[in-house]
Amino acid sequence: MTGEHTESERSSAPPVPIAHREQQHRRTVLLSLAVLLVLSISPVFGHHVVRAVDWLPASLEHLGPLCMVALHHLLAPVHEGFHYVLFGGLAYAVYDRGRAAWRMQRHLAALDVTAVHSDAVLVRVIGRLGFPLSRVHIVGGLPNPAFTVGWLTPHIFVAHELSQTLPEVELEAVLAHEVAHVRRRDPLRLFLLRGLANTLFWLPAIRRLVEDLADEAEIAADDAVAPSLRLALASAILRVARGHVNIEEPAIGFHRDHMIERRIRRLAGEAPLVVSHVSRRSITAAAIALLAVWASGVMVLHPLPDMSTGADVRVAGAHCGHVTQSAWSHLFCEGALRAEIHCSMSSAADERPISGV
């Protein structure tokens, strides 16, 4: 009996190559999220800290044919605009997260909640899982078979008919999945991550990476279920796949349409394809946005000649003051070879000795 039970657990557990590949995917998602966050935030605040850098002095007037000061004038409004975009995104994130929390509280208040003690099967299953009965609620007419909601002390809500439509072993598997969400504090983590995605709304790749992390939260909760219950969990997913809808966040719902095939196949020991929400279009948009952020940030770091010590204000005015021309017309200084001649004429004229004196 013991040997058969061990063999059953081994066959229902995801193979090591699958777990290793999915762990690499999670690490890639987290690393990508961290890189995008650093690249998007650091240029906006960086020049307030460092002000100027030695490798970008005011004496560097040209980068090939490009006039550095003209670039400064052109990209400074872009850099300033990203300040407003960032603070606007932060305000939007606070509003959106507050609205989501308010809507969830309103929906929870309208639920027809029944005491868990009225269901002997559910009480028995929860007792085996070692989870407090006070944090499990039975709800009539629930659109999702089970979901977890709450930040500091998450609670589990279970559909009233679930204990009647699922065998006890499958009911235990579903609740074990939800208990894993509670112990991992997935509602709070995903709530904050979605707030981060709203703050950096101009980088759509971050929102898609957060959705990847939401998918991985489901996979991690499946893996936390005891190996002996994983095939039962796969069967329960199939049973509840019909007739239910996805619960809106910030709750963590048991049922997510696009995850059904992947969860069932991996619980059965197969190797499903891990599909990311990140698209080429979102990566391209992120690259363009980050290029604009960094280019404008670097140019703001470049000090204007008339702001540096020891610079001749008259030369700076003749060179890059744009008194009679726009920065666009002065962006290219007559080619790379003639740039120094063009922009040093005023200086040479000032230094020429006056004959006869």
N, C-alpha and C positions, 0 to 999 in steps of 0.2 A: 504493500500500500504506500509506504513512504517513498519507495523508488519510483512508482508510477506518478505520485504527486510531484516529485522533483523533476521528472521528465516533462510533465505537463507545464510546470513553471518555466522550464528552460525553453520549450518550444514556443511559448507565448511571449517571451521577452524579445525585444528588438535586437537583431544581431549587432555585434560590435562594430562592423564597418558602417552600418546605418547610423548608429549613435555617434560614431566619430565624425562622420560627414556632417551630420546635423549640428554637432558641437562647433565644427569649423565654420558652418554657416552663421551660427549665433555670434561667434567671435568677429566674423567679418562685418556683420550688421552693426554690432556695438562699436567696432573700430571706425567704421564709416560714419556713424552718427557722431562720434567724438571728433573726428577730423573735420567734418562739416561745421560742427559747432565752433571749434577753435578758429577755423579759417573765416567764418562769417562774423565772429564777434571781435577778434583781436585787432583788425585794422580800424574798426570804429572807435575803439578806446585807446589804441596804442599810442597815437601821437600826443594824447593828453599826458602820457607818462614820460615818454622819451623825448618829446618835443622835436629834436633834431638828432641826426646821426652823423658820425664822422665820415661814413662812406658816401654820404650824399650832401656835400658842402654847397654853399651858395656859389662858390667859384666854378662849380660844374654847370656851365651855361648851356651845353648842348649834349645830346646823346645822338651822335651821328648828325643827320640834318635836322633833327627835332630840337626845337627850342624848349628847354626845360621850364622856363618861366611861363611861356605860353601854355604849356601843358598844365602847370600849376593853376593858372587862371581858369582854364577850361574844366578841369576835373575837381576843383575845390567845391563847386556847387553840387557835384555828384556825391562827393564824400559827405557833405552836410546833409544832403537828402537822405542818405542811409541812416543818419542819426534819427531823423523823423520817422523813417520806415521802421527802425528797430523799436523806438518807443511807442509808435502806433501799433506795432505787432504785440508788444507787451500789454498795452491797454486792451487790444482785441482778445488776447489770451485770457486775461482776467475776466472780461465780459463773457466769453464763450464758456469757460470753465464754471463760472458762477451760474450761468443759465442752465448748463447741463446738470449741475448739482441740484438746482431748484426744481427742474423738471423731474428728475429722478425722485426727489422727496415728495413731490406732488403725486407721482404715480404710485409710490409706495403707500402713501396715506390713503389712496383710493382702493387698495387691494382688500379683498375679502380674506382676512387672515384667520386661520383656525389653529387652536392649540395643538402642538405636536403630540401631546399625550393622548389625543383621541385616536391616533393611528398606532396600533400595537406593533405592526411590522416595522414601521419607520423608527419607532423607539428602540426596537431590538437591533436594527441595523446601525443606528447612530451609537448605541452603546458599544457595539463591537469595534467601531472606529475610534472610540475614546474622545468624541467631540461633545461639547456642552449642548444639552437639549435646548437651553435658553436662546441659543444663537441659530436655531433652525426653525423655520416658519413654513406652515402649510398654507397654500393659497389656492383658492378656487378660481377657475377660468384664467389661469396663467398662460400667456402666449408662448412661454418658453418652459421646457420641462424642469429646468433648474438653473439658477444663476446666483452669483455671489456679489454682494454690494456692501460698501463700507470701507473706510480708510484705516482708522486705528483699530477698531474691533469689527471686522467684516462679519456679515450675517449671510446665511444661506436660505434661499427661498425655493421651495419645491412645489410643483404642481400637485393639486389634491389627488388627481387620478393616477399619478405616477406609480404609487405603491400598488395600485390595482391592475395596471396594464403591464408592469414589468415583473419578471420573477425576482425573488428576493436577492439572488446573487447579482443580478444586473442592477437592481436598485442600490445595492451596496457599492458596486463599481462606480455608478454615477455620483453618489455622495462622496466616495473617496476622491474622485476627481475634483469636486467642489471644495472639499477640505484642503486639498493641495493648493488651490487658489488662495484660500484663507491664510494658510501658513506661509505662503510666498508673498502675501500682501499684493497680489496682482492688481486689484482694483486701484489701489493708491499709486502704484508704479506706473500703470498705463494712463491714469488720469494726469499725472505730472508730465509724462512723456508727450501726451497729446497737447498739453499746455505749451510745451517747448515747441512742438510743431506749429502751433498757432502763432507763437511769438516770431518764429522765422518762417512766416507764411510765404515769403518770396523765394524760399528754397523748397520746392515741392518734393524733392528727393527725401527730405527729412520726414515729411508726413508719411511717405511710402515706407521708409525704414521703420517708423513707429508701428505701422501696420504689420510689417514683418515680425517685429517683436511681440505684437499681440498674438500672431499665429504661433510663435515659439512658446508663448505662455501656455497655450492650449496643449502643445506637445509636451512641455515640461510637466504639466499637470497629469497628462496621460502616463508619463513615465513614473510619476510618483505613486501611481496605483500599484498595489501588490501584484507581482507577476501572475499569481493564480487568478486574478480578477480581470486581466487584460483582454482575454477573449470574450468574457462577459461584457466588458465595456464596449468592445467592438459591436457586439450584438445589440446592446442598448442604443448605440448611436444609430444603427440601422432602424430600430423600432421607432425612435423619436424623430427620425428625419422627415417623416411625412406629417403634415398638419400643424407644424410649428413655425414660428417666425423668429428672426433674430431679435434679441432684446437690445434696446439702445444702451450705449455706454452712458455713465461710467460703471455700469454693472458688467460683470464677466459672465457671459451666457454660455451654457453647455453646448448649445447648438449654433454652429456657424456653417452656412451652406458650402462655401468654397473649401472648407477643411475636411469635409466628410470623407472623401476618397483617400486623402493622404493619411488621416488618422486610422481608418479601418485597415488599410493595407499594412501600415507599419505595426499596428497592434497584432496583426496576423503573422508578422515576421517577414513581410516582403520589403522591398526597397523602393519606396515611392519617390517620385521626382519632387525635389524641393523647389517650388516656384516662388520667386520674389515679386513683390509689388513694384519694385523699382524698375522703371522703364528707361530706354535710351533717351526719350524725350525729356524725362525729369533730370537725368544726369547732364544732358546738354544744357538745359535751363540753369541748373545749379552751377555748371562751369562758367557760363556767361556771366551770371550774377556775381560769382566770387571773383572773376577777373575784373569786373567793374569795381567791386569793393576794394580789392587789393591795389589796383592801379591808382585809384583815386586816393587811397590812404598813403601810398608811397609818395605821390606827388605833393600831398599836403605836408609830408615830412620835409620835402625839399624847401629850404628857406628862400624867400625872395632876396635878390641882391641888395635892395635898399633896406632890408631888415637885418643884414649881417654886419658885424662890426668890421670897420675898415673898408667897406665898399664905398665907391664913389657914387653918390646919389645921382649926379648929373649923367654919369655913364649908364647907370641902371635905367634912368628915365629915357635916355636915347636908345637904349637897347631894347628894353621890355616894358616900358611904361605904357605903350599902346595909346599914346595921346591922340594920334591921328589915324590909327588902324586898330582893327579888332585882333583878339588873340588868334582867331582862326586864320587871318591873313598872315600872321607872323609865326604860324606853327612851324613852317619849314623855312630855314634861313638860307635860301638860294643854293641848296645842295650841300652835301657833306664837306666837299673840298673847299668851298668858298665861305663856309660858315664863320670860321675864325676871322677871316679878312673882313667880312661884312660887319661883324659885331665888335670889332676892335678898332674901327676907323675913328670913332669919337675919342677913344682913349689915346690913340696915336696923335691925333690933332691937338689934344690938350697938352701932351708931353713935348711937342715940337718946340724948340727954342725960338724965340722971336729975334730975328736978325736986326742989328743996328742998335740993340739995347745993351 
